[in-house]
């Protein structure tokens, strides 16, 4: 009898123990295991980009306001944007900053700021002053033998064995004539391995204003030269975009309307000493191949509409332009 009561008590204790263990296991699962199992899902939801607020950092906010000189091209970069209306104040600020840099002999910074100012809405008298400063800067930084530190357009090149000036010039989209001019070489074929040369990164391009007879020359968007030109009578110079097709020194003159051919060195050759042949690629110019830019024996025709359609220049100006523009890559826009 006592043994039976002991057996019943034992079963009761066992049942109570199982219940307690079950309750404890459930509590353990609820408190510890379930959060661990669900945690990866919650972390994924919290970090998913679509669930995150689109808040900008203080640094991003600071970068969104570049200040008055934020769009000045660095290391030769160019801005192709058309000046916006009301751009005059920014252009004037850039011009003033550029002249301040020029006074401080910071030539590369001055050139960048003045060139950017020129793309804006400057009053005409300020345009003239800015262009004059940029011409002087181009003469100092580009068209002289001096190598200015940190200039994105020019650098020192050490001639390698077997290199020729023509090969070096072609690599950097400039003419060997320009490299010979800049480095004051008497003979462009006489360079030697180890020689240090100043090299310019091209190509140059030009824009002609038919109303004012102005030619503006640019290097990768930076203004470098200004020339006066003569144009065709009765609107005979087509507008549009042209590429440089070919170039000749001491050209022979073949009259486009018939007549006697004039030898290259004849004193009555109307082309002067240089011919830059053009090929029209846009606008009214497209498909045209009989026009060109050349010197003249009639300097009084510069600034007037007196030619048969070609662009005339003073002979000295034509010689410099001949050295700047490269075949097939330089362009001339006539507006």
C-alpha positions in Angstrom: 0.0 0.0 0.0 2.8 2.3 0.9 4.6 1.3 -2.3 1.5 2.3 -4.4 1.3 5.7 -2.7 4.9 6.3 -3.4 4.4 5.4 -7.1 1.6 7.9 -7.4 3.6 10.7 -5.8 6.5 10.0 -8.1 4.2 10.3 -11.2 2.8 13.6 -9.8 6.2 15.0 -9.4 7.3 13.9 -12.8 4.2 15.5 -14.4 4.9 18.8 -12.5 8.5 18.7 -13.6 7.6 18.2 -17.3 5.1 21.1 -17.1 7.8 23.4 -15.5 10.3 22.4 -18.1 7.8 23.1 -20.9 7.0 26.5 -19.5 10.6 27.3 -19.1 11.4 26.2 -22.6 8.6 28.4 -24.0 9.8 31.4 -22.1 13.4 30.8 -23.3 12.2 30.6 -26.9 10.2 33.8 -26.5 12.9 35.8 -24.8 16.0 34.6 -26.5 15.6 32.5 -29.6 12.7 34.3 -31.4 14.5 37.7 -31.4 17.7 36.1 -32.8 15.7 34.3 -35.5 13.9 37.5 -36.5 16.8 39.9 -36.2 18.3 39.4 -39.7 14.9 40.3 -41.3 14.6 43.4 -39.3 18.1 44.5 -40.1 17.6 44.0 -43.8 14.4 46.1 -43.7 16.1 48.9 -41.8 19.2 49.1 -44.1 17.4 48.7 -47.4 17.8 51.8 -49.5 14.1 52.1 -50.2 13.4 52.2 -46.5 16.1 54.9 -45.7 15.2 58.6 -45.5 16.7 60.7 -48.4 18.7 63.1 -46.2 21.7 65.0 -47.5 24.9 65.3 -45.5 26.3 68.7 -44.5 29.2 68.1 -47.0 26.7 67.5 -49.8 24.9 70.7 -49.0 28.2 72.6 -49.0 29.1 71.2 -52.4 25.8 72.2 -53.9 26.8 75.9 -53.6 30.2 76.2 -55.5 30.4 79.9 -55.0 31.1 82.6 -57.7 34.1 80.7 -59.2 32.7 77.2 -58.9 32.5 76.6 -62.6 35.9 77.9 -63.5 37.6 75.2 -65.6 40.4 73.4 -63.8 43.5 72.1 -65.6 42.2 73.0 -69.0 38.7 71.7 -68.7 36.2 73.7 -70.7 32.6 74.6 -70.1 30.4 74.1 -73.1 27.3 75.7 -71.5 25.7 78.7 -73.1 25.8 81.7 -70.8 22.5 82.0 -68.9 20.4 85.2 -68.8 21.6 87.4 -66.0 25.1 86.0 -66.1 26.6 89.5 -66.1 27.4 89.8 -62.4 29.1 86.4 -62.3 31.1 87.2 -65.4 32.3 90.6 -63.9 33.2 88.8 -60.7 35.3 86.3 -62.6 36.9 89.1 -64.6 37.9 91.0 -61.5 39.2 87.8 -59.9 41.2 87.0 -63.0 42.9 90.4 -63.1 43.7 90.1 -59.4 45.4 86.7 -60.1 47.2 88.3 -63.0 48.6 91.1 -60.7 49.7 88.3 -58.3 51.6 86.6 -61.2 49.2 83.5 -60.9 49.1 83.2 -64.7 47.3 79.9 -65.1 44.6 80.8 -62.6 44.2 84.2 -64.3 43.9 82.6 -67.7 41.2 80.2 -66.5 39.1 82.9 -64.8 39.4 85.4 -67.6 38.6 82.9 -70.2 35.5 81.8 -68.3 34.4 85.4 -67.8 34.6 85.9 -71.6 32.0 83.2 -72.0 29.6 85.2 -69.9 27.8 88.4 -70.5 30.5 91.0 -70.2 30.0 94.6 -71.5 31.8 95.1 -74.8 34.6 97.3 -73.3 35.3 94.6 -70.7 35.4 92.0 -73.5 38.0 94.0 -75.3 40.1 94.4 -72.1 39.7 90.7 -71.2 40.7 89.5 -74.7 43.8 91.8 -74.6 44.9 90.3 -71.3 44.3 86.7 -72.6 46.4 87.4 -75.7 49.3 88.5 -73.5 48.8 85.5 -71.3 48.9 83.2 -74.3 52.1 84.8 -75.5 53.6 84.3 -72.1 52.3 80.9 -71.2 51.9 79.1 -74.5 53.7 80.8 -77.4 57.0 81.3 -75.6 59.6 78.8 -74.6 58.8 79.2 -70.9 57.2 76.3 -69.2 54.7 77.4 -66.5 54.2 75.0 -63.6 50.8 73.3 -63.6 49.8 74.5 -67.0 47.3 72.0 -68.4 48.1 73.0 -72.0 51.9 72.7 -72.1 54.7 70.7 -70.5 58.3 69.6 -71.0 59.0 66.7 -73.4 62.3 64.9 -73.4 63.1 63.7 -76.9 63.5 60.0 -77.2 65.9 58.2 -79.5 64.5 58.1 -83.0 61.8 60.7 -82.4 61.2 63.4 -84.9 59.4 66.7 -84.3 56.7 65.7 -86.8 55.9 62.6 -84.7 55.9 64.5 -81.4 53.6 67.2 -82.9 51.1 64.6 -84.3 50.9 62.9 -80.9 49.6 66.1 -79.3 47.5 67.5 -82.1 49.7 70.5 -83.0 51.9 71.4 -85.9 55.6 70.8 -86.0 55.9 74.5 -87.2 54.3 75.6 -83.9 56.7 73.5 -81.8 59.6 74.9 -83.8 58.3 78.4 -83.3 57.8 78.0 -79.6 61.2 76.3 -79.0 63.0 78.7 -81.3 64.4 75.9 -83.5 66.2 77.0 -86.6 65.8 73.7 -88.2 62.9 71.4 -87.1 64.7 68.4 -88.4 67.6 69.0 -86.1 66.5 67.7 -82.7 68.5 65.2 -80.6 67.7 62.5 -78.0 67.6 63.9 -74.5 66.7 67.4 -75.7 64.1 69.1 -73.6 61.2 70.7 -75.6 58.1 72.6 -74.7 55.0 70.8 -76.1 51.5 72.1 -76.4 48.3 70.0 -76.3 46.0 70.9 -79.2 44.1 71.3 -81.3 43.4 75.0 -81.8 40.2 76.2 -83.5 38.9 79.6 -84.8 35.7 81.5 -84.9 35.0 84.3 -87.4 32.4 87.0 -87.0 31.3 88.2 -90.4 29.8 91.4 -89.0 32.9 92.7 -87.2 35.6 90.9 -89.3 37.1 89.5 -86.1 38.8 86.1 -85.9 39.1 84.6 -82.4 41.4 81.6 -81.9 40.9 79.2 -79.1 42.9 76.3 -77.5 40.4 73.8 -76.1 37.9 76.6 -75.4 40.4 79.1 -74.0 40.8 82.3 -76.0 44.4 82.8 -77.2 44.5 85.1 -80.2 42.6 87.8 -82.1 43.0 88.8 -85.8 41.2 91.1 -88.2 40.2 89.5 -91.5 38.8 90.4 -94.9 35.8 88.5 -96.4 33.9 88.0 -99.6 32.1 90.8 -101.3 28.3 90.6 -101.5 28.2 88.0 -98.7 30.4 85.7 -100.7 31.9 83.9 -97.6 29.6 81.1 -96.6 28.7 80.7 -92.9 28.9 77.4 -91.1 31.5 75.1 -89.7 34.6 74.1 -91.6 37.5 71.8 -90.9 41.1 72.4 -92.1 41.5 70.3 -95.2 45.1 71.1 -96.3 47.8 73.7 -95.9 50.4 75.1 -98.3 53.4 77.3 -97.9 54.1 79.6 -100.8 51.0 78.6 -102.7 50.5 78.9 -106.5 47.4 80.9 -107.4 44.8 79.3 -109.6 42.1 81.9 -110.5 38.7 80.4 -109.6 37.0 82.3 -112.5 39.7 81.6 -115.1 42.7 83.5 -116.1 46.5 83.2 -115.8 48.0 81.0 -113.1 50.3 83.0 -110.8 53.5 81.4 -109.6 54.1 81.0 -105.9 56.9 83.6 -105.6 55.4 86.1 -108.0 54.9 89.6 -106.4 51.3 89.7 -107.7 50.3 86.4 -106.2 47.2 87.4 -104.1 47.5 84.6 -101.6 50.6 85.8 -99.9 52.8 83.1 -98.3 50.2 80.8 -96.7 47.1 78.9 -97.8 44.8 77.1 -95.4 42.3 75.1 -97.4 38.9 74.5 -95.8 36.1 71.9 -96.2 32.6 72.7 -95.1 31.0 70.3 -92.7 28.0 72.2 -91.3 25.5 74.9 -92.3 25.9 76.8 -95.6 29.5 75.6 -95.8 28.7 71.9 -96.0 30.3 70.2 -99.0 32.3 73.4 -100.0 36.0 72.8 -100.8 37.0 75.8 -102.8 37.4 78.3 -99.9 40.4 78.9 -97.7 42.2 81.3 -95.5 45.3 83.1 -96.8 47.6 86.1 -96.7 47.1 89.1 -99.0 49.0 91.7 -101.1 46.1 94.1 -100.4 46.3 94.8 -96.7 43.8 97.6 -97.2 41.1 95.0 -97.8 41.3 93.6 -94.2 38.2 94.6 -92.4 36.2 94.8 -95.6 34.2 92.6 -98.0 36.4 92.6 -101.0 37.6 89.0 -101.7 36.0 86.4 -104.0 34.9 84.5 -100.9 38.0 83.4 -99.1 39.2 84.8 -95.8 42.1 87.3 -96.1 44.6 88.0 -93.3 47.6 90.2 -92.9 50.6 88.0 -94.0 52.2 87.9 -90.6 48.9 86.9 -89.0 48.3 84.2 -91.7 51.7 82.7 -90.9 51.0 82.4 -87.2 47.5 80.9 -87.8 49.1 78.5 -90.3 51.3 77.3 -87.4 48.4 77.0 -85.0 45.8 75.1 -87.0 46.2 71.4 -87.8 44.9 69.5 -90.8 41.7 67.4 -90.3 41.3 68.3 -86.6 41.2 72.1 -86.3 37.9 73.7 -87.1 36.8 77.2 -88.3 33.3 78.5 -87.5 32.1 81.4 -89.7 29.1 83.2 -88.1 
